[in-house]
Amino acid sequence: MKAFEAVQLYFDHAADELQLPENMRTLLVTPKREVQVQIAIERDSGDVATFIGYRVQHDDSRGPMKGGLRYHPDVDLDEVRALASLMTWKTALVNLPYGGAKGGIAVSPRDLSIKELEKITRAFVDQIHDVIGPDRDIPAPDMGTDHVVMAWIRNQYEKYHGFSPAVVTGKPVELYGAEGREEATGRGVGILANKLLKRLGRKPPETRVAIQGFGNVGSHAAKFMAESELKVVAISDISGAYYKANGLNIPHALRYILANKHSLAGYSEAERISNLELLELDVDLLVPAALGGVITAENAASIKAPIIIEAANQPTQPAADAILDERGTIIVPDILANAGGVTVSYFEWVQNLQYYKWNLNRVRQELDYTLSNAFENVWQVAQERKCTLRTAAYTIAIERVFRATLLNGIS
């Protein structure tokens, strides 16, 4: 099943709950604009290379559109379209005044020099600068991009439009970025884990956690969970997974990747297992924080964790979701679980528009408040409607977008 079809399936489940008319369903799922551009650069070798870039703007009924920009060789229009719609539901769910967008370039950053990466980024902005902006569409980091790429985007955009720090979020702190933006998604996962465990009557020290992915999101989630006394027993990255039954020393693992080019390769303080084995560990909480589509119909029956928090976008395929739901697995869906990033991006945007900087403590307090409210709303709706947390989350989000669309008027 393609990425957009999967999102559509979850949308339809919630739309059925709301008894949404068919014509409104079509209106809400159809993107407002899809842009595909050709990006040609001269490589360091002197050869000319051509790449394809995308920006999908899904909905702006609740405010300017917001969404990340990813650099990955598998990026295509269907994936970007799916992620743009997810951003619409995510921003509506946590009640930010945004709509959804997403962008990407089909390229492997590992195969490029810094100079080439900058050329591609600036060439992409040259093609799309007239359809983005602080009041139209605000990009942010995603897979394969970071604060440096965001700084290039801002700088290139300002060559056309003048000083506009709010055009992009996830910038370096020195260039009007927000304190706490880098940790935001992972910290949000940790905040929601604690909220859910409290609702379920589980004690953090007795909760064993496996985290697939130890990049920006997974590492910050692991750090927050360890500080909250959850027992993180497994972590992983592209080099493999690392397991220790009585709990990993997360501060040591964080120091290791900093000294080892952000890789766990060679980590000797734990047993090395495969990423697939990590997913199937006998743990209390599983956090997929890497690529999408890792929990499938083929491996769902082997997943033992009674709780899953989806830190990655679309880590659970719909067929697997149905299997896990039937078994009683509690899943915190991606549109809630990883909403910490866009929430702090909103805080950064607000600071940029006001030319007023918040301190880290305020950012963290506002993040906790926003995600806690969203979680409690989802939990309450799930209890009232006797549905999954995923369907409850989509129901809340779709109803908010639907009402905004009607109130704006359709002409």
RODO-2510 file (C-alpha; in nm, 4 decimals, decimal comma):
residues 411
     n   res          X          Y          Z
     1     m     0,0000     0,0000     0,0000
     2     k     0,1320     0,3421    -0,0956
     3     a     0,1911     0,6062     0,1703
     4     f    -0,1006     0,8305     0,0717
     5     e    -0,3403     0,5346     0,0564
     6     a    -0,2458     0,4457     0,4147
     7     v    -0,3214     0,7978     0,5382
     8     q    -0,6466     0,7917     0,3422
     9     l    -0,7481     0,4689     0,5176
    10     y    -0,6972     0,6203     0,8634
    11     f    -0,8806     0,9337     0,7479
    12     d    -1,1767     0,7266     0,6298
    13     h    -1,2071     0,5438     0,9626
    14     a    -1,2339     0,8756     1,1449
    15     a    -1,4593     1,0271     0,8774
    16     d    -1,6960     0,7329     0,9260
    17     e    -1,7045     0,8117     1,2987
    18     l    -1,7991     1,1702     1,2135
    19     q    -2,0422     1,0637     0,9376
    20     l    -1,8684     1,3100     0,7074
    21     p    -2,0360     1,3536     0,3657
    22     e    -1,8456     1,2151     0,0677
    23     n    -1,8068     1,5532    -0,1011
    24     m    -1,6468     1,6978     0,2127
    25     r    -1,4114     1,4009     0,2386
    26     t    -1,2888     1,4686    -0,1122
    27     l    -1,2422     1,8370    -0,0347
    28     l    -1,0460     1,7733     0,2855
    29     v    -0,8057     1,5136     0,1448
    30     t    -0,7274     1,6858    -0,1862
    31     p    -0,4060     1,8937    -0,1686
    32     k    -0,4356     2,2639    -0,2447
    33     r    -0,1162     2,2717    -0,4509
    34     e     0,1542     2,0278    -0,5636
    35     v     0,4826     2,1600    -0,6973
    36     q     0,7485     1,9493    -0,8713
    37     v     1,0698     2,1153    -0,9879
    38     q     1,3914     2,0250    -1,1629
    39     i     1,7117     2,1107    -0,9773
    40     a     2,0332     2,1133    -1,1810
    41     i     2,3731     2,1842    -1,0233
    42     e     2,7368     2,1554    -1,1184
    43     r     2,9017     1,8980    -0,8918
    44     d     3,2493     1,9330    -0,7456
    45     s     3,3741     1,7025    -1,0221
    46     g     3,2483     1,9415    -1,2897
    47     d     2,9645     1,7102    -1,3963
    48     v     2,6069     1,8374    -1,4110
    49     a     2,3605     1,6525    -1,1886
    50     t     1,9824     1,6803    -1,1969
    51     f     1,7502     1,6170    -0,9044
    52     i     1,3725     1,6361    -0,8564
    53     g     1,2240     1,8413    -0,5737
    54     y     0,8694     1,8542    -0,4388
    55     r     0,6538     2,0800    -0,2234
    56     v     0,2970     1,9732    -0,1499
    57     q     0,0694     2,2253     0,0212
    58     h    -0,2258     2,0334     0,1543
    59     d    -0,4556     2,2688     0,3452
    60     d    -0,4584     2,6268     0,4738
    61     s    -0,8050     2,6536     0,6269
    62     r    -0,6627     2,7005     0,9792
    63     g    -0,3594     2,9131     0,8943
    64     p    -0,0382     2,9171     0,6900
    65     m     0,0894     2,5754     0,5908
    66     k     0,3681     2,4068     0,7834
    67     g     0,5840     2,1053     0,7164
    68     g     0,9322     1,9628     0,6942
    69     l     1,1723     1,9253     0,4052
    70     r     1,3434     1,5877     0,3662
    71     y     1,6428     1,4849     0,1565
    72     h     1,6315     1,1112     0,0839
    73     p     1,6785     0,9021    -0,2325
    74     d     1,3323     0,7430    -0,1939
    75     v     1,1419     1,0734    -0,1840
    76     d     0,8592     1,0821    -0,4379
    77     l     0,5368     1,2728    -0,4880
    78     d     0,3166     1,0095    -0,3233
    79     e     0,5252     1,0105    -0,0048
    80     v     0,5363     1,3905     0,0134
    81     r     0,1618     1,4102    -0,0511
    82     a     0,0964     1,1664     0,2353
    83     l     0,3245     1,3523     0,4755
    84     a     0,1668     1,6866     0,3839
    85     s    -0,1784     1,5555     0,4759
    86     l    -0,0394     1,4130     0,8004
    87     m     0,0849     1,7626     0,8851
    88     t    -0,2649     1,9024     0,8362
    89     w    -0,4077     1,6551     1,0879
    90     k    -0,1096     1,6890     1,3232
    91     t    -0,1264     2,0681     1,3501
    92     a    -0,5031     2,0558     1,3925
    93     l    -0,4761     1,7869     1,6607
    94     v    -0,2403     1,9905     1,8809
    95     n    -0,4449     2,3016     1,7935
    96     l    -0,1750     2,5077     1,6238
    97     p    -0,2951     2,7801     1,3810
    98     y    -0,1456     2,6001     1,0819
    99     g    -0,2329     2,3865     0,7858
   100     g    -0,0162     2,1093     0,6444
   101     a     0,2621     2,0967     0,3862
   102     k     0,5683     1,8861     0,3134
   103     g     0,8639     1,8942     0,0801
   104     g     1,1509     1,6809    -0,0314
   105     i     1,4300     1,6265    -0,2780
   106     a     1,5164     1,2820    -0,4135
   107     v     1,8828     1,2807    -0,3172
   108     s     2,1180     1,1059    -0,0753
   109     p     2,2940     1,3683     0,1398
   110     r     2,5655     1,1115     0,2218
   111     d     2,6705     1,1184    -0,1431
   112     l     2,7117     1,4975    -0,1548
   113     s     2,9722     1,7384    -0,0306
   114     i     2,8605     2,0274     0,1899
   115     k     2,9113     2,2610    -0,1043
   116     e     2,6920     2,0464    -0,3302
   117     l     2,4227     2,0196    -0,0623
   118     e     2,4150     2,3960    -0,0293
   119     k     2,3894     2,4392    -0,4080
   120     i     2,0916     2,2021    -0,4232
   121     t     1,9169     2,3764    -0,1346
   122     r     1,9593     2,7249    -0,2787
   123     a     1,8525     2,6086    -0,6263
   124     f     1,5404     2,4532    -0,4746
   125     v     1,4531     2,7800    -0,2982
   126     d     1,5026     2,9647    -0,6282
   127     q     1,2236     2,7474    -0,7712
   128     i     0,9728     2,7669    -0,4852
   129     h     1,0364     3,1012    -0,3091
   130     d     0,7199     3,2526    -0,4528
   131     v     0,4930     2,9860    -0,2954
   132     i     0,6467     2,9816     0,0539
   133     g     0,6734     3,2568     0,3144
   134     p     0,5996     3,3456     0,6788
   135     d     0,2270     3,3804     0,6090
   136     r     0,1980     3,1123     0,3385
   137     d     0,4119     2,8025     0,3960
   138     i     0,6922     2,7615     0,6507
   139     p     0,9385     2,4727     0,5936
   140     a     1,1315     2,2973     0,8725
   141     p     1,3931     2,0202     0,9064
   142     d     1,3087     1,6579     0,8383
   143     m     1,4974     1,3444     0,7462
   144     g     1,8315     1,4352     0,5856
   145     t     1,8086     1,8062     0,6667
   146     d     1,9071     2,0095     0,9712
   147     h     1,9519     2,3602     1,1126
   148     v     2,2291     2,4353     0,8618
   149     v     2,0020     2,3597     0,5660
   150     m     1,7334     2,5794     0,7212
   151     a     1,9854     2,8651     0,7500
   152     w     2,0597     2,8334     0,3769
   153     i     1,6866     2,8377     0,2969
   154     r     1,6300     3,1515     0,5000
   155     n     1,9314     3,3259     0,3458
   156     q     1,8300     3,2400    -0,0112
   157     y     1,4666     3,3385     0,0461
   158     e     1,5741     3,6749     0,1871
   159     k     1,7634     3,7528    -0,1340
   160     y     1,4206     3,7794    -0,2966
   161     h     1,2011     3,9048    -0,0119
   162     g     1,4192     4,0835     0,2430
   163     f     1,4603     4,0097     0,6125
   164     s     1,2202     3,7236     0,6940
   165     p     1,3421     3,5001     0,9787
   166     a     0,9935     3,3475     1,0134
   167     v     1,0069     3,1929     0,6647
   168     v     1,1568     2,8731     0,8049
   169     t     1,1903     2,7096     1,1473
   170     g     1,4518     2,4789     1,2925
   171     k     1,7200     2,7417     1,2286
   172     p     2,0427     2,7733     1,4298
   173     v     1,9840     2,9530     1,7592
   174     e     2,2349     3,2169     1,6457
   175     l     2,0102     3,2915     1,3444
   176     y     1,6768     3,3381     1,5227
   177     g     1,6198     2,9691     1,5976
   178     a     1,4379     2,8550     1,9116
   179     e     1,5967     2,7099     2,2215
   180     g     1,4867     2,3473     2,2512
   181     r     1,3907     2,2925     1,8854
   182     e     1,6447     2,0143     1,8276
   183     e     1,5234     1,8107     2,1246
   184     a     1,1538     1,8886     2,0740
   185     t     1,0268     1,5802     1,8886
   186     g     1,2118     1,3324     2,1103
   187     r     1,1216     1,5205     2,4260
   188     g     0,7597     1,5196     2,3167
   189     v     0,7712     1,1401     2,2792
   190     g     0,8992     1,1171     2,6362
   191     i     0,6314     1,3533     2,7689
   192     l     0,3567     1,1466     2,6056
   193     a     0,5080     0,8212     2,7314
   194     n     0,4839     0,9484     3,0876
   195     k     0,1263     1,0705     3,0362
   196     l     0,0179     0,7343     2,8957
   197     l     0,1927     0,5290     3,1644
   198     k     0,0184     0,7348     3,4317
   199     r    -0,3194     0,6719     3,2662
   200     l    -0,2451     0,2981     3,2537
   201     g    -0,1228     0,2848     3,6126
   202     r     0,2270     0,1730     3,5121
   203     k     0,5391     0,2788     3,7036
   204     p     0,8255     0,4197     3,4919
   205     p     1,1054     0,2192     3,6644
   206     e     0,9155    -0,1013     3,5848
   207     t     0,8695    -0,0099     3,2172
   208     r     1,1174    -0,1609     2,9707
   209     v     1,1579     0,0386     2,6488
   210     a     1,3007    -0,0464     2,3054
   211     i     1,3714     0,2446     2,0701
   212     q     1,4295     0,1745     1,7023
   213     g     1,6345     0,4639     1,5724
   214     f     1,8924     0,6639     1,7657
   215     g     1,9074     0,9739     1,5499
   216     n     1,7818     1,3113     1,6612
   217     v     1,4357     1,1908     1,7666
   218     g     1,5314     0,8551     1,9155
   219     s     1,8319     0,9835     2,1089
   220     h     1,6413     1,2710     2,2681
   221     a     1,3492     1,0393     2,3485
   222     a     1,5905     0,7952     2,5125
   223     k     1,7542     1,0748     2,7131
   224     f     1,4209     1,2077     2,8423
   225     m     1,2906     0,8587     2,9238
   226     a     1,6074     0,7614     3,1078
   227     e     1,5870     1,0821     3,3114
   228     s     1,2225     0,9910     3,3879
   229     e     1,3431     0,6516     3,5206
   230     l     1,2075     0,4377     3,2372
   231     k     1,4385     0,1456     3,1634
   232     v     1,5651     0,1761     2,8051
   233     v     1,6904    -0,1731     2,7154
   234     a     1,7441    -0,1404     2,3388
   235     i     1,8423     0,1255     2,0849
   236     s     1,9438     0,1076     1,7205
   237     d     2,0645     0,2881     1,4103
   238     i     2,1732     0,1881     1,0607
   239     s     2,4618    -0,0168     1,2069
   240     g     2,2252    -0,2476     1,3972
   241     a     2,0493    -0,2721     1,7327
   242     y     2,2022    -0,2922     2,0796
   243     y     2,0310    -0,4681     2,3691
   244     k     2,0979    -0,4901     2,7439
   245     a     1,8345    -0,6659     2,9532
   246     n     1,8950    -0,4724     3,2751
   247     g     1,8976    -0,1341     3,0984
   248     l     2,1403     0,0648     2,8857
   249     n     2,3512     0,3507     3,0136
   250     i     2,1928     0,6159     2,7909
   251     p     2,4304     0,9022     2,8855
   252     h     2,7204     0,6731     2,7902
   253     a     2,5538     0,5838     2,4576
   254     l     2,4979     0,9528     2,3825
   255     r     2,8629     1,0313     2,4513
   256     y     2,9629     0,7377     2,2302
   257     i     2,7754     0,8568     1,9218
   258     l     2,9113     1,2096     1,9647
   259     a     3,2631     1,0662     1,9561
   260     n     3,1845     0,8185     1,6774
   261     k     3,0449     1,0356     1,3961
   262     h     2,6863     1,0013     1,5244
   263     s     2,6940     0,6231     1,4840
   264     l     2,6453     0,3317     1,7249
   265     a     2,8723     0,1112     1,5120
   266     g     3,1105    -0,0788     1,7370
   267     y     2,9201    -0,0058     2,0573
   268     s     3,0394    -0,2756     2,2966
   269     e     2,8372    -0,1987     2,6097
   270     a     2,5425    -0,4091     2,4879
   271     e     2,4579    -0,7212     2,2874
   272     r     2,4292    -0,6522     1,9148
   273     i     2,1043    -0,7720     1,7563
   274     s     1,9185    -0,6853     1,4343
   275     n     1,6677    -0,4035     1,3956
   276     l     1,4007    -0,6666     1,3278
   277     e     1,4862    -0,8442     1,6539
   278     l     1,4546    -0,5128     1,8387
   279     l     1,0975    -0,4734     1,7163
   280     e     1,0127    -0,8183     1,8505
   281     l     1,1742    -0,7856     2,1946
   282     d     0,9709    -0,8709     2,5039
   283     v     0,9403    -0,5115     2,6300
   284     d     0,6610    -0,2963     2,7701
   285     l     0,6979    -0,0053     2,5305
   286     l     0,8198     0,0020     2,1703
   287     v     0,9175     0,3305     2,0067
   288     p     0,9737     0,3139     1,6288
   289     a     1,1716     0,6340     1,5678
   290     a     1,3336     0,5654     1,2320
   291     l     1,1794     0,5082     0,8882
   292     g     0,8138     0,4520     0,8093
   293     g     0,6578     0,1166     0,7322
   294     v     0,8680    -0,0953     0,9709
   295     i     0,5709    -0,2619     1,1433
   296     t     0,4028    -0,4770     0,8807
   297     a     0,1438    -0,7515     0,8474
   298     e     0,4347    -0,9964     0,8374
   299     n     0,5918    -0,8995     1,1708
   300     a     0,2951    -0,7563     1,3655
   301     a     0,2074    -1,0898     1,5244
   302     s     0,5647    -1,1182     1,6583
   303     i     0,5620    -0,7790     1,8288
   304     k     0,5249    -0,8384     2,2016
   305     a     0,5146    -0,4809     2,3332
   306     p     0,1660    -0,3932     2,4638
   307     i     0,2327    -0,0220     2,4008
   308     i     0,3708     0,1461     2,0880
   309     i     0,4493     0,5163     2,0555
   310     e     0,4996     0,6146     1,6909
   311     a     0,7888     0,8606     1,6970
   312     a     0,8467     0,8137     1,3222
   313     n     0,5994     0,9105     1,0508
   314     q     0,3801     0,6172     0,9423
   315     p     0,5875     0,3393     1,1045
   316     t     0,2854     0,1077     1,1227
   317     q     0,1223    -0,0163     0,8053
   318     p    -0,2602    -0,0296     0,8139
   319     a    -0,2747    -0,4098     0,7937
   320     a    -0,0388    -0,4315     1,0911
   321     d    -0,2402    -0,1687     1,2757
   322     a    -0,5510    -0,3849     1,2437
   323     i    -0,3682    -0,6916     1,3781
   324     l    -0,2286    -0,4999     1,6748
   325     d    -0,5630    -0,3352     1,7502
   326     e    -0,7377    -0,6726     1,7569
   327     r    -0,4765    -0,7944     2,0051
   328     g    -0,5326    -0,4920     2,2297
   329     t    -0,2035    -0,3130     2,1674
   330     i    -0,2217     0,0538     2,2645
   331     i    -0,0731     0,2762     1,9939
   332     v    -0,0064     0,6467     2,0333
   333     p    -0,0330     0,7552     1,6663
   334     d     0,2332     0,9507     1,4843
   335     i     0,0199     1,2633     1,4438
   336     l     0,0267     1,2973     1,8216
   337     a     0,3461     1,1154     1,9196
   338     n     0,5886     1,3207     1,7097
   339     a     0,4026     1,6528     1,7260
   340     g     0,6637     1,8021     1,9599
   341     g     0,8725     1,9149     1,6646
   342     v     0,6044     2,1183     1,4905
   343     t     0,4883     2,2550     1,8269
   344     v     0,8281     2,4075     1,9042
   345     s     0,8542     2,5161     1,5400
   346     y     0,5359     2,7138     1,6068
   347     f     0,7006     2,8692     1,9129
   348     e     1,0002     2,9653     1,6973
   349     w     0,7725     3,1207     1,4337
   350     v     0,5895     3,3206     1,7011
   351     q     0,9198     3,4492     1,8414
   352     n     1,0370     3,5471     1,4935
   353     l     0,7175     3,7379     1,4187
   354     q     0,7336     3,9206     1,7524
   355     y     1,1135     3,9729     1,7481
   356     y     1,1120     3,8457     2,1056
   357     k     1,3145     3,5490     2,2294
   358     w     1,1912     3,2906     2,4821
   359     n     1,4238     3,1042     2,7184
   360     l     1,4540     2,7246     2,7183
   361     n     1,2476     2,6823     3,0332
   362     r     0,9498     2,8598     2,8779
   363     v     0,9765     2,6534     2,5573
   364     r     0,9736     2,3297     2,7568
   365     q     0,6831     2,4394     2,9751
   366     e     0,4739     2,5419     2,6738
   367     l     0,5587     2,2146     2,4970
   368     d     0,4487     2,0098     2,7966
   369     y     0,1254     2,2111     2,8255
   370     t     0,0391     2,1787     2,4552
   371     l     0,1090     1,8056     2,4256
   372     s    -0,0601     1,7269     2,7573
   373     n    -0,3794     1,9006     2,6442
   374     a    -0,3725     1,7165     2,3113
   375     f    -0,3171     1,3797     2,4803
   376     e    -0,6004     1,4305     2,7275
   377     n    -0,8361     1,5278     2,4440
   378     v    -0,7428     1,2168     2,2476
   379     w    -0,7754     0,9919     2,5517
   380     q    -1,1194     1,1324     2,6367
   381     v    -1,2530     1,0960     2,2821
   382     a    -1,1196     0,7391     2,2614
   383     q    -1,3054     0,6504     2,5819
   384     e    -1,6265     0,8210     2,4741
   385     r    -1,6335     0,6732     2,1252
   386     k    -1,4797     0,3398     2,2314
   387     c    -1,2246     0,3649     1,9514
   388     t    -0,8474     0,3514     1,9182
   389     l    -0,6255     0,6457     2,0041
   390     r    -0,5451     0,6767     1,6334
   391     t    -0,9085     0,7073     1,5288
   392     a    -0,9734     0,9482     1,8164
   393     a    -0,6793     1,1660     1,7105
   394     y    -0,7928     1,1776     1,3482
   395     t    -1,1508     1,2478     1,4562
   396     i    -1,0449     1,5542     1,6572
   397     a    -0,8199     1,6817     1,3791
   398     i    -1,0638     1,6280     1,0938
   399     e    -1,3500     1,7919     1,2828
   400     r    -1,1376     2,1020     1,3458
   401     v    -1,0328     2,1305     0,9809
   402     f    -1,3878     2,0598     0,8642
   403     r    -1,5325     2,3357     1,0856
   404     a    -1,2657     2,5841     0,9760
   405     t    -1,3362     2,5030     0,6119
   406     l    -1,7113     2,5626     0,6554
   407     l    -1,6592     2,8815     0,8555
   408     n    -1,4238     3,0198     0,5908
   409     g    -1,6874     2,9583     0,3252
   410     i    -1,6559     2,7599     0,0038
   411     s    -1,6722     2,9620    -0,3162
***
